[in-house]
Amino acid sequence: VAAKLSARDLKAAIPQLEGSITAAGLEAPVTIRRDEYGIPYIEAANEHDVWFGMGYACAQDRLWQLEWYRRRGTGTWAEAAGPVGVESDLLFRRFLLDEASQADVDAMSPDTLAMFEAYAEGVNAFASSGQPMPVEFALTGVEFAPWEPWHSILVFKVRHAIMGKRLMKLARTELLRRIGPERCALLEGIEPEGLDLILPPGAGASEVLRQSAEELISMARSLDNFGIDDGGSNSWAVHGSRTTTGKPMLVNDSHRPLDVPNVYWQVGVACPEFRMSGGAFPGFPAFPHFGSNGQLAFNITHGQVDYQDLYLEQFDPTNPKRYLTEAGWAEARVRRERVAVRGADPVTSEVFVTRHGPIVAGDPRQGHAIALRYTATDQPCEQWECLRPMLTAKTVKALHETQRQWVEPVNNIVSADDRGNIG
């Protein structure tokens, strides 16, 4: 379904999206106003209410996108898309992003959890308000289930799970298998002994790498706009001593794929505790990547570092739940999956989890498979504690201090303050 929205149509639609929201649990009505481009600005009496308003306004603009993110992360996209969604569902279920997101929420401090809960309340308030739902729900026949705090964490993780070094490592390992370390090193521009890679000997290892290469090609086709063709991103800052105004200049190009709608959602929020505007993730409170509070501005670029490790696991073909460790055979955890498919029979699969993490390539029943250990899922991430202090930081130095608990993805954060500093 495609539609061309003229400036006149947009101007006519904006008043329908503005106004005051009243709901149980709010200290006072939350106000949503929009500029000529439809960008929302939320004002509220306290922090809880402003997050409620942010969730409500995001649901006004992007409710189907929230549903899409949630289904991709939980591996339930095929329920809406049909057979074309099965491959990506099987891939994302292997990441165990749902388990990791719930573990992160369980580890949150009360104040941080309250932020995510208020945001979810706002999303659900719009979804149950009786206002028209996005047309995609009728087209696919799916219903919007209540939004929960861990869904917001899932949104963030699902956007970044594909950005790590996993796919590159699989591709480079397949290249190494085919042409050998000497020629591979020439392509890498480093000496063979400098390769930070261990390739176990034996036909079993070679076979699982061949299988993983085939899976890599197949999965790449199913990633849609989660895949990134252009590596890296750009950001730079000029110190105030080098500008005509004495104030710094901060510029960014995040190199995100061009989604419709966009991966970022422009919004401004204001309450007595803070005022912030910038680019937020649909379905996620606060501003982890782009924001300005009038005294400090910040943005990020992808750090391009290695925070995903791959392990070649040896399984017992007669009992694929067993895998080999230096201490002998160990028992893998097995999660049985049933993928419902719109217009087709369900697909069943199993996710094997070793001490290193879930199996993401290969088949344990054939003796070898590849496990992924990933900072976003290896243990609960406490990075969400950074979000609220970022809102009230007034200087570059203060912003740096807020980032000490950040985990994933590894970013370069570039900033400037109204005192002329850059960082």
C-alpha positions as a printed NumPy array, in Angstrom:
array([[  0.   ,   0.   ,   0.   ],
       [  1.59 ,   3.238,  -1.157],
       [  0.277,   6.771,  -0.739],
       [  1.589,  10.166,  -1.709],
       [  1.008,  12.707,   1.038],
       [  1.044,  16.304,  -0.161],
       [  2.006,  19.245,   2.038],
       [ -1.64 ,  20.291,   2.065],
       [ -2.76 ,  16.819,   3.196],
       [ -0.135,  16.846,   5.949],
       [ -1.243,  20.261,   7.155],
       [ -4.832,  19.034,   7.333],
       [ -3.848,  15.885,   9.245],
       [ -1.701,  17.558,  11.915],
       [ -4.586,  18.951,  14.052],
       [ -5.987,  15.426,  14.398],
       [ -2.708,  14.315,  15.994],
       [ -2.413,  17.21 ,  18.456],
       [ -4.088,  17.929,  21.749],
       [ -4.114,  16.957,  25.398],
       [ -4.104,  13.379,  26.666],
       [ -5.776,  12.453,  29.915],
       [ -5.451,   9.021,  31.46 ],
       [ -5.392,   7.305,  34.804],
       [ -2.03 ,   7.701,  36.499],
       [ -1.173,  11.056,  34.901],
       [ -0.618,  14.015,  37.218],
       [ -2.009,  16.405,  34.606],
       [ -2.968,  16.267,  30.922],
       [ -0.048,  15.613,  28.579],
       [  0.179,  18.011,  25.643],
       [  1.219,  16.942,  22.153],
       [  1.805,  19.673,  19.59 ],
       [  3.314,  19.247,  16.133],
       [  5.24 ,  21.525,  13.819],
       [  4.556,  21.998,  10.115],
       [  6.342,  18.735,   9.315],
       [  4.287,  16.744,  11.805],
       [  7.18 ,  16.299,  14.27 ],
       [  5.712,  15.906,  17.786],
       [  6.696,  17.888,  20.881],
       [  5.482,  16.502,  24.196],
       [  5.09 ,  18.561,  27.381],
       [  4.154,  16.99 ,  30.702],
       [  4.034,  17.722,  34.429],
       [  6.656,  15.12 ,  35.387],
       [  9.045,  12.505,  34.052],
       [  6.553,   9.623,  34.146],
       [  4.   ,  11.595,  32.182],
       [  6.443,  12.755,  29.506],
       [  7.491,   9.151,  28.791],
       [  3.814,   8.219,  28.626],
       [  3.307,  11.015,  26.073],
       [  6.342,   9.92 ,  24.066],
       [  4.981,   6.38 ,  23.836],
       [  1.532,   7.664,  22.889],
       [  2.842,   9.965,  20.12 ],
       [  5.123,   7.243,  18.765],
       [  2.173,   4.862,  18.544],
       [  0.229,   7.543,  16.672],
       [  2.98 ,   7.726,  14.067],
       [  4.604,   4.285,  13.996],
       [  2.394,   1.6  ,  15.583],
       [  2.783,  -0.833,  12.685],
       [  6.534,  -0.298,  12.721],
       [  6.539,  -1.251,  16.417],
       [  4.6  ,  -4.396,  15.571],
       [  7.051,  -5.174,  12.754],
       [ 10.094,  -4.759,  15.007],
       [  8.555,  -6.901,  17.729],
       [  7.678,  -9.695,  15.305],
       [ 11.118,  -9.655,  13.714],
       [ 12.829,  -9.836,  17.109],
       [ 10.601, -12.611,  18.449],
       [ 10.626, -14.571,  15.179],
       [  6.884, -14.244,  14.58 ],
       [  6.968, -12.197,  11.366],
       [  5.704, -15.138,   9.271],
       [  2.384, -14.918,  11.128],
       [  1.824, -11.654,   9.263],
       [  3.955, -12.054,   6.122],
       [  3.423, -15.733,   5.305],
       [  6.128, -18.147,   4.032],
       [  8.435, -15.307,   2.958],
       [  9.003, -14.54 ,   6.641],
       [  9.983, -18.033,   7.796],
       [ 13.718, -17.812,   7.092],
       [ 14.232, -14.598,   9.053],
       [ 12.04 , -15.918,  11.888],
       [ 14.281, -18.964,  12.242],
       [ 17.354, -16.717,  12.193],
       [ 16.133, -14.29 ,  14.844],
       [ 14.924, -17.066,  17.122],
       [ 18.465, -18.378,  17.188],
       [ 19.693, -15.064,  18.619],
       [ 17.479, -15.461,  21.731],
       [ 16.857, -11.715,  21.765],
       [ 13.594, -12.211,  23.658],
       [ 15.332, -13.916,  26.567],
       [ 18.093, -11.306,  26.63 ],
       [ 15.618,  -8.409,  26.548],
       [ 13.64 ,  -9.784,  29.465],
       [ 16.856, -10.378,  31.429],
       [ 17.859,  -6.736,  30.87 ],
       [ 14.53 ,  -5.521,  32.224],
       [ 14.892,  -7.758,  35.273],
       [ 18.266,  -6.106,  35.984],
       [ 16.966,  -2.496,  35.72 ],
       [ 16.959,  -0.061,  38.599],
       [ 13.474,   1.081,  39.716],
       [ 13.859,   4.528,  38.098],
       [ 14.94 ,   3.121,  34.74 ],
       [ 12.209,   0.485,  34.796],
       [  9.638,   3.197,  35.551],
       [ 10.695,   5.029,  32.371],
       [ 10.135,   1.945,  30.205],
       [  6.859,   1.123,  31.952],
       [  5.487,   4.639,  31.424],
       [  6.44 ,   4.522,  27.747],
       [  4.655,   1.167,  27.336],
       [  1.579,   2.616,  29.063],
       [  1.507,   5.399,  26.477],
       [  1.784,   3.004,  23.545],
       [ -1.04 ,   0.88 ,  24.919],
       [ -3.184,   3.928,  25.683],
       [ -3.17 ,   4.892,  22.017],
       [ -3.697,   1.295,  20.81 ],
       [ -6.808,   1.036,  23.012],
       [ -8.084,   4.573,  22.394],
       [-10.464,   3.607,  19.599],
       [ -8.596,   5.707,  17.034],
       [ -8.044,   4.127,  13.609],
       [ -5.337,   1.482,  13.546],
       [ -2.725,   1.327,  10.765],
       [ -4.096,  -0.376,   7.664],
       [ -1.452,  -3.128,   7.822],
       [ -3.236,  -4.779,  10.761],
       [ -6.332,  -5.315,   8.629],
       [ -4.291,  -6.415,   5.623],
       [ -2.411,  -9.094,   7.574],
       [ -5.159, -10.054,  10.008],
       [ -2.944,  -9.688,  13.092],
       [ -3.933,  -7.898,  16.282],
       [ -1.787,  -5.577,  18.359],
       [ -0.908,  -7.19 ,  21.703],
       [ -0.113,  -4.946,  24.696],
       [  3.36 ,  -3.405,  24.593],
       [  5.673,  -4.392,  27.46 ],
       [  8.953,  -2.811,  28.68 ],
       [ 11.06 ,  -5.684,  27.336],
       [  9.625,  -5.069,  23.867],
       [ 11.37 ,  -1.686,  23.854],
       [ 14.691,  -3.374,  24.646],
       [ 13.961,  -5.906,  21.906],
       [ 13.447,  -3.078,  19.393],
       [ 16.913,  -1.776,  20.185],
       [ 18.597,  -5.185,  20.037],
       [ 16.9  ,  -6.263,  16.827],
       [ 18.251,  -3.186,  15.046],
       [ 21.822,  -4.   ,  16.062],
       [ 22.153,  -7.795,  16.11 ],
       [ 22.924,  -7.793,  12.382],
       [ 25.566,  -5.061,  12.719],
       [ 28.214,  -7.134,  14.51 ],
       [ 31.112,  -9.064,  13.012],
       [ 29.271, -12.411,  12.863],
       [ 28.445, -12.377,   9.155],
       [ 31.862, -10.996,   8.229],
       [ 33.569, -13.722,  10.255],
       [ 31.542, -16.452,   8.578],
       [ 32.33 , -15.003,   5.154],
       [ 36.039, -14.579,   5.895],
       [ 36.264, -18.071,   7.379],
       [ 34.7  , -19.541,   4.253],
       [ 37.225, -17.604,   2.18 ],
       [ 40.02 , -18.932,   4.381],
       [ 38.726, -22.469,   3.934],
       [ 38.722, -22.101,   0.151],
       [ 42.01 , -20.311,  -0.57 ],
       [ 44.187, -20.961,   2.496],
       [ 45.798, -18.602,   5.014],
       [ 48.608, -17.246,   2.821],
       [ 46.403, -15.962,   0.007],
       [ 43.728, -14.885,   2.491],
       [ 46.32 , -12.816,   4.333],
       [ 47.223, -11.007,   1.114],
       [ 43.609,  -9.946,   0.742],
       [ 43.515,  -8.831,   4.365],
       [ 46.718,  -6.847,   4.046],
       [ 48.274,  -8.579,   7.079],
       [ 50.694, -11.411,   7.64 ],
       [ 49.266, -14.958,   8.048],
       [ 50.377, -15.166,  11.675],
       [ 48.424, -11.973,  12.359],
       [ 45.072, -13.538,  11.592],
       [ 43.   , -13.498,  14.751],
       [ 41.278, -16.734,  13.814],
       [ 41.66 , -20.394,  14.708],
       [ 40.493, -22.892,  12.077],
       [ 40.29 , -26.397,  13.571],
       [ 41.495, -29.236,  11.336],
       [ 39.373, -32.073,  10.066],
       [ 36.622, -32.755,   7.566],
       [ 33.901, -32.002,  10.115],
       [ 35.063, -28.425,  10.563],
       [ 35.339, -27.908,   6.826],
       [ 31.833, -29.235,   6.241],
       [ 30.148, -27.047,   8.859],
       [ 31.878, -23.99 ,   7.428],
       [ 30.577, -24.888,   3.978],
       [ 27.061, -25.259,   5.411],
       [ 27.338, -21.955,   7.224],
       [ 28.335, -20.23 ,   3.974],
       [ 25.212, -21.586,   2.288],
       [ 23.092, -20.452,   5.246],
       [ 24.75 , -17.038,   5.133],
       [ 23.706, -16.548,   1.523],
       [ 20.162, -17.715,   2.218],
       [ 19.758, -15.604,   5.354],
       [ 21.125, -12.5  ,   3.658],
       [ 18.217, -12.628,   1.233],
       [ 15.72 , -12.655,   4.1  ],
       [ 17.15 ,  -9.772,   6.116],
       [ 15.492,  -7.098,   3.968],
       [ 16.492,  -3.643,   5.196],
       [ 18.076,  -5.022,   8.369],
       [ 21.143,  -5.681,   6.242],
       [ 23.589,  -2.822,   5.797],
       [ 25.399,  -2.401,   2.489],
       [ 27.303,   0.775,   3.398],
       [ 29.747,   0.157,   6.227],
       [ 30.494,   2.687,   8.904],
       [ 29.104,   6.154,   9.476],
       [ 30.437,   9.686,   9.701],
       [ 30.607,  12.209,  12.528],
       [ 32.782,  15.215,  13.199],
       [ 32.959,  18.183,  15.525],
       [ 34.739,  21.557,  15.389],
       [ 35.855,  23.185,  18.637],
       [ 34.448,  26.617,  19.484],
       [ 37.911,  28.19 ,  19.162],
       [ 37.801,  27.43 ,  15.427],
       [ 34.366,  28.852,  14.572],
       [ 33.248,  32.436,  13.986],
       [ 30.635,  32.211,  16.75 ],
       [ 32.851,  30.68 ,  19.409],
       [ 30.4  ,  27.804,  19.623],
       [ 31.223,  24.291,  18.435],
       [ 29.79 ,  22.638,  15.321],
       [ 28.574,  19.026,  15.407],
       [ 27.622,  17.042,  12.297],
       [ 26.602,  13.414,  11.719],
       [ 25.576,  10.953,   9.022],
       [ 24.657,   7.635,  10.608],
       [ 24.598,   5.555,   7.376],
       [ 21.385,   3.778,   8.318],
       [ 19.517,   1.981,   5.532],
       [ 16.757,   4.105,   4.017],
       [ 13.67 ,   2.558,   5.599],
       [ 10.064,   3.587,   5.048],
       [  9.308,   4.666,   7.681],
       [ 12.737,   5.715,   8.888],
       [ 14.77 ,   3.907,  11.539],
       [ 14.756,   7.118,  13.596],
       [ 11.755,   9.141,  14.757],
       [ 12.172,  12.863,  15.42 ],
       [ 10.602,  14.054,  18.667],
       [ 10.979,  16.59 ,  21.451],
       [ 10.091,  16.063,  25.119],
       [  9.901,  18.521,  28.01 ],
       [  9.095,  18.266,  31.72 ],
       [ 10.431,  20.032,  34.828],
       [ 13.279,  17.514,  35.122],
       [ 14.666,  17.873,  31.575],
       [ 14.134,  19.032,  27.996],
       [ 15.489,  17.035,  25.045],
       [ 14.928,  16.784,  21.298],
       [ 16.502,  14.506,  18.732],
       [ 16.217,  11.225,  16.853],
       [ 14.693,   8.406,  18.893],
       [ 14.097,   4.776,  17.997],
       [ 10.397,   4.013,  17.407],
       [  9.254,   1.905,  20.346],
       [ 12.09 ,   3.014,  22.635],
       [ 12.139,   5.792,  25.263],
       [ 14.936,   8.363,  25.631],
       [ 17.657,   9.308,  23.133],
       [ 20.604,   6.888,  23.079],
       [ 22.009,   8.095,  19.747],
       [ 21.033,  11.661,  18.832],
       [ 19.923,  14.447,  21.127],
       [ 20.24 ,  18.019,  22.301],
       [ 19.069,  19.657,  25.522],
       [ 20.099,  23.19 ,  24.572],
       [ 23.385,  23.062,  26.436],
       [ 24.755,  19.769,  25.125],
       [ 24.367,  17.898,  21.826],
       [ 25.571,  14.405,  20.956],
       [ 25.477,  11.8  ,  18.205],
       [ 27.002,   8.392,  17.5  ],
       [ 28.78 ,   6.458,  14.798],
       [ 29.22 ,   2.699,  14.74 ],
       [ 32.49 ,   1.708,  16.399],
       [ 33.128,  -1.238,  14.023],
       [ 34.699,  -3.255,  16.853],
       [ 34.53 ,  -6.969,  17.552],
       [ 31.881,  -7.886,  20.115],
       [ 30.658, -11.155,  18.574],
       [ 32.692, -14.366,  18.881],
       [ 32.019, -17.578,  16.953],
       [ 32.856, -21.029,  18.341],
       [ 32.953, -24.277,  16.397],
       [ 31.238, -26.832,  18.63 ],
       [ 31.59 , -30.609,  18.252],
       [ 28.346, -32.499,  18.938],
       [ 27.632, -36.181,  19.451],
       [ 25.714, -37.278,  16.295],
       [ 24.035, -40.075,  18.275],
       [ 22.841, -37.582,  20.899],
       [ 22.936, -34.028,  19.504],
       [ 22.178, -32.571,  22.929],
       [ 25.766, -33.418,  23.923],
       [ 28.72 , -31.274,  22.886],
       [ 32.406, -31.664,  23.667],
       [ 34.356, -29.505,  26.136],
       [ 37.866, -29.839,  27.55 ],
       [ 36.251, -31.549,  30.566],
       [ 34.264, -34.022,  28.481],
       [ 30.729, -34.075,  27.153],
       [ 28.314, -31.36 ,  28.315],
       [ 24.554, -31.054,  27.883],
       [ 23.266, -28.333,  25.56 ],
       [ 20.03 , -26.531,  26.342],
       [ 17.437, -27.089,  23.625],
       [ 14.587, -24.673,  22.983],
       [ 11.879, -26.093,  20.734],
       [ 10.31 , -23.557,  18.384],
       [  7.065, -23.535,  16.439],
       [  6.825, -20.822,  13.787],
       [  3.249, -20.073,  12.778],
       [  2.96 , -19.155,   9.09 ],
       [  0.116, -17.167,   7.593],
       [ -1.574, -19.235,   4.87 ],
       [  0.674, -22.27 ,   5.379],
       [  1.526, -25.033,   7.82 ],
       [  3.669, -24.149,  10.852],
       [  7.394, -24.803,  10.791],
       [  9.153, -26.423,  13.737],
       [ 12.789, -26.124,  14.691],
       [ 15.128, -26.382,  17.661],
       [ 17.571, -23.834,  19.049],
       [ 20.623, -25.401,  20.705],
       [ 22.48 , -23.37 ,  23.334],
       [ 25.988, -24.246,  24.52 ],
       [ 28.117, -22.576,  27.19 ],
       [ 29.251, -20.14 ,  24.495],
       [ 25.754, -19.218,  23.359],
       [ 23.13 , -20.267,  20.804],
       [ 23.947, -22.228,  17.659],
       [ 23.583, -19.784,  14.766],
       [ 24.927, -21.872,  11.862],
       [ 25.175, -25.552,  11.069],
       [ 23.266, -28.559,  12.411],
       [ 24.321, -30.265,  15.684],
       [ 22.86 , -33.536,  14.365],
       [ 25.622, -33.635,  11.774],
       [ 28.381, -33.397,  14.361],
       [ 29.502, -29.756,  14.164],
       [ 27.845, -26.35 ,  14.418],
       [ 28.763, -22.755,  15.182],
       [ 27.801, -20.993,  18.431],
       [ 27.605, -17.227,  18.927],
       [ 28.735, -15.378,  22.037],
       [ 27.482, -11.799,  21.858],
       [ 27.72 ,  -8.947,  24.358],
       [ 24.026,  -8.082,  23.889],
       [ 22.873, -11.547,  24.951],
       [ 25.725, -13.116,  26.945],
       [ 24.542, -11.63 ,  30.247],
       [ 22.132,  -8.884,  31.364],
       [ 23.16 ,  -5.48 ,  30.002],
       [ 22.942,  -2.564,  32.417],
       [ 23.471,   0.061,  29.712],
       [ 19.912,   1.345,  30.029],
       [ 20.99 ,   3.069,  33.244],
       [ 22.882,   5.544,  31.013],
       [ 19.744,   6.916,  29.366],
       [ 18.323,   9.166,  32.076],
       [ 21.65 ,  10.815,  33.095],
       [ 22.245,  11.688,  29.422],
       [ 19.164,  13.902,  29.481],
       [ 20.487,  16.2  ,  32.188],
       [ 24.214,  16.248,  31.295],
       [ 25.262,  19.832,  30.544],
       [ 28.878,  19.374,  29.433],
       [ 30.92 ,  17.021,  27.306],
       [ 32.741,  15.782,  30.402],
       [ 29.471,  15.041,  32.184],
       [ 28.183,  13.15 ,  29.141],
       [ 31.306,  10.985,  29.099],
       [ 30.659,  10.002,  32.705],
       [ 27.137,   8.829,  31.844],
       [ 28.483,   6.24 ,  29.396],
       [ 30.462,   4.018,  31.766],
       [ 27.813,   1.265,  31.809],
       [ 27.21 ,   1.216,  28.059],
       [ 27.687,  -2.218,  26.481],
       [ 26.252,  -2.76 ,  22.99 ],
       [ 26.616,  -1.76 ,  20.265],
       [ 30.072,  -0.277,  20.682],
       [ 29.766,   3.264,  19.348],
       [ 31.805,   6.397,  18.98 ],
       [ 29.831,   9.12 ,  20.768],
       [ 30.694,  12.602,  19.532],
       [ 29.476,  15.646,  21.454],
       [ 29.636,  19.407,  21.894],
       [ 28.47 ,  21.803,  24.589],
       [ 27.583,  25.491,  24.693],
       [ 30.855,  26.26 ,  26.475],
       [ 32.733,  25.513,  23.262],
       [ 33.94 ,  22.008,  24.137],
       [ 33.874,  18.948,  21.917],
       [ 34.426,  15.285,  22.845]])
